[in-house]
Amino acid sequence: MRTATYFFIFLNLSLALFEEPAVYPLPFLATAVLEVLCLLVFLGRLTHFAKVTLHNVFWKDTKNICIMVAILLSLTDLAIYGVLRLYDVRSIRWSRIVRPIFLINFAESRQIRRAFRSIRNTLPEITYVFLLFMFSLLMFSLMALKLFGERNLQTAEGLPYFRNYLEIVFDLYVLVTTANSPDVMMPAFDFSSWYALFFIAFVIVNTYIFMSLFLAVVYNNYKKHLKVM
């Protein structure tokens, strides 16, 4: 039963590869039949569990409620999508986001739920570090706007360089990962090599200090909550 449950969960999650927009598109009828089969298996598994569990215990278990809601949402979305498709109305399958609920809430997934609860309990405690990082990013972006915005610099493609605040925030956010380094600073560096100090300071503060701090907080809090559970 455990193997069969995991097989149909894997099949249900894999349908995203074959539903529009898909990597390997299959006819809607084929994916719909497979999804209904998976949902019937989940419903049968839940019904079997209800028969061997006390009525009060079954309905007080949040896992069972989550599975039932996910099944109803999936069937509703499938029916609506099928009807709209008959009338050539373009729509999307919004119920895909509820499919991981089946992976988390079945009784066999105790370790997955344990890890999920640890992540959930860790999130509030890393919010402060994240807010500090965002504040640093916004301040550096404001400094970049003041430093480069009025110098009429251009990128290699001939586009305005660091004149829009939101675009600066995005470019510096990407720089935290060093994905656009050193291209992002070349227009400023070509204007004056001293401007490289700004980007060096940004990388030191945000990439090396804040990212290391962020990782340490996540690891320590996740480890703490995992031990408690």
Protein Blocks (a to p, Z undefined) as FASTA:
>chain_A
ZZmmmmmmmmmmmmmmmpccdfbdcdfklmmmmmmmmmmmmmmmmmmmmmmpcfklmmmp
mklmmmmmmmmmmmmmmmmmmmmmmnopacddfklmmmmmmmmmpmklmmmmmmmmmmmm
mmmmmmmmmmmmmmmmmmmmmmmmmmmmmnopacfkopaehkbfklmmmmmmmmmnommc
cklmmmmmmmomklmmmmmmmmmmmmmmmmmmmmmmmmmmmmmmmmmZZ
